[in-house]
């Protein structure tokens, strides 16, 4: 099927984080949006899970309450995706951490996702209080912020499962980590290059509504073209 390039009611938009000081509104075509969603789905299936399995998300800031329709939509989204959400900026005190653990043990989530810093604060509390979790998820999926090797080890030790990340943004889901710890570029979605100083140059495929071609994101990357396939079977940048 060929998608129309006319901007209809189904167009998908998202705002960048505004780390440069100005948030940019990205408008994606249906194809570009679906490309990102499919690559996200493939990331999860590597670990034997789907985006619709029971999960806990720790991220974002507390939003101003919207209309009744918005509340219904948010409730429906959480039910469809099996998500129980905690606000990352609320996750700061022992009472918050204890509440998270109570919900975690009750829900028995297949995976946990959220801001790296918030997940690490929870993990540090669990270790500090010498709490032994009864439930073991299949995956911890940190996002938004990078992890050091020691921080990754902490999350794996506390929750007793694999830790894997993706590299994505409002513009595109650009890369995802395989079970062997290698970050693979989602070459069906985009093309990534770097300048001499390592700064990222992104081209998003099928972004007819808002073409992103040789777009300087402000990120620093190191890219490698391996001579042999990864143990997971992929042979990508």
BAROZA-59148 format. One record per residue (C-alpha): residue in three letters; x, y, z. Coordinates in steps of 0.001 Angstrom, whole numbers, plus 500000, padded with zeros to 6 digits. Each point is the difference from the previous one (the first is absolute). Example, Ala and Ser with C-alpha at 12.3 -4.5 7.8 and 13.67 -1.06 7.14 Angstrom:
<pts>
ALA512300495500507800 SER501370503440499340 
</pts>
This chain:
<pts>
UNK500000500000500000 UNK501226503512499170 UNK499388502543502721 UNK498674503412499006 UNK502394502876500630 UNK497104502275500942 UNK499971501004503640 UNK496849498450501379 UNK498572499552503483 UNK502149496883500476 UNK503353501793499774 UNK502295499208502928 UNK501941502726501760 UNK502419500084502913 UNK502093502648501692 UNK503732499737500594 UNK501277500371503558 UNK501257503516499399 UNK503454499239501392 UNK501403502735497730 UNK497607502518501523 UNK497244499764497383 UNK497608497063499585 UNK499366499054496368 UNK496709498481498845 UNK500646496977497760 UNK497209498928497627 UNK500357496410498771 UNK498258498288497108 UNK498104496769500722 UNK502843498000498421 UNK502690501684502096 UNK497922499540503164 UNK499325496329499243 UNK503676499390499217 UNK500906501178503495 UNK497210498005501645 UNK500959496804498173 UNK503668500335500925 UNK498961500567503620 UNK497845496861499821 UNK502944498029498583 UNK502213501254502822 UNK497631498558502605 UNK499438496669498223 UNK503734499263500277 UNK499419499622503723 UNK496801497965499708 UNK497639502859500840 UNK497642502404498228 UNK499022503598500637 UNK496586498758501187 UNK501352497902502876 UNK499486501319503529 UNK502637502652500637 UNK500943502848502302 UNK501150503313498529 UNK501908502522502119 UNK500349503182497989 UNK498834503448499059 UNK498805502868502115 UNK496614500507501583 UNK497638501547497460 UNK497142502398500558 UNK496722498095500029 UNK498324500259496593 UNK496472499501498784 UNK497856496992500809 UNK500592498659496477 UNK503767500276500530 UNK499728498154503306 UNK497956497246498347 UNK502546499760497181 UNK502893499726502474 UNK498134497335501976 UNK499297498045496810 UNK503627500231498905 UNK501238498668503340 UNK497534497099499839 UNK500913499060496420 UNK503745500171500635 UNK499814498387503448 UNK501855502963501469 UNK500004501265503566 UNK501672503416500066 UNK502049501704502686 UNK501160503595499493 UNK503812500086500059 UNK500147503394501723 UNK497874498594502846 UNK502389497099500580 UNK502278501690502539 UNK499220498796503545 UNK499890496746501932 UNK496185500050500074 UNK499949500266496189 UNK502461497132499632 UNK498062497816502446 UNK496783500695498060 UNK501734498997496758 UNK501110496687501524 UNK496490499298501295 UNK498508500577496525 UNK502833498033498373 UNK499363496916502145 UNK496241500242499471 UNK500042500537496236 UNK502877497603499231 UNK501019501974496883 UNK501558498213497049 UNK502326502967499566 UNK500910503352501528 UNK500776503074497939 UNK500747503608500777 UNK502559502729500565 UNK503384498552500928 UNK500524502347502961 UNK496607499145501537 UNK500531496239499613 UNK503443500342501592 UNK498566501880503003 UNK497543497139500533 UNK502751497395499638 UNK502250501860502459 UNK497157500064502567 UNK499386496246499589 UNK503692499256500591 UNK500335502485502850 UNK497006498505501818 UNK501129496434499170 UNK496624499178498418 UNK499665496671498191 UNK497507500302497165 UNK497691497006499615 UNK499148500657496336 UNK502546499921497168 UNK499129501820496736 UNK501368498992496604 UNK501545503375499162 UNK500937503395501378 UNK499886502570497218 UNK501586503327501038 UNK499518503004497725 UNK500633503746499611 UNK503404499935501715 UNK503140497946499477 UNK501335497382502411 UNK503501499228501172 UNK501105496370500161 UNK499702500067503818 UNK496478501454499862 UNK498918497362497507 UNK501399497313502283 UNK498085501473502944 UNK496655499797498177 UNK500692496443498816 UNK501011498903503500 UNK497066501596501824 UNK497251498860497607 UNK501661496711499003 UNK499511500377496238 UNK501489501386496806 UNK500419503733499473 UNK499653501366496455 UNK499638503470498514 UNK498903501661496780 UNK501291503163498374 UNK497029502056498934 UNK498479503447499943 UNK496919501848498810 UNK501563499928496539 UNK500458496250499673 UNK500677496692501764 UNK503597499802498843 UNK501631496988501647 UNK499302497207502448 UNK502043497611502076 UNK499961496251499353 UNK500227497291502710 UNK503784499900499461 UNK500385503650500982 UNK500660501435496540 UNK498165503148498923 UNK498775499534496416 UNK498897502885497785 UNK496425499524498767 UNK501033500347496373 UNK496413499590498755 UNK499128503216501853 UNK502902502295499426 UNK503565500706498997 UNK502537501143502584 UNK503327501599499230 UNK502474502012502038 UNK502093503086499364 UNK503735500059500774 UNK499252501022503608 UNK497569497087500486 UNK496821502088499844 UNK497017498106498618 UNK498463500619496585 UNK496535498433499656 UNK497848499337496938 UNK496535498584500714 UNK498468497866497266 UNK496458500592498715 UNK499605503271501866 UNK498056501739497244 UNK498103502387502272 UNK503122501416501627 UNK503137498807498185 UNK502949499419502327 UNK503053499723497754 UNK503563500412501306 UNK498493501340503220 UNK502524500898502713 UNK498524498725503255 UNK502672501197502406 UNK500828496455501162 UNK503482498472499943 UNK500315496499498528 UNK502591497397499139 UNK498894497796497094 UNK501499496683498959 UNK499407497856496907 UNK500838496485501224 UNK501716497554497643 UNK497895497063501268 UNK496400499580501224 UNK499196500403503688 UNK499257496888502047 UNK496322501014499814 UNK500115499596496207 UNK499821503672499026 UNK502670501481497747 UNK499381503719500318 UNK501830503156500992 
</pts>
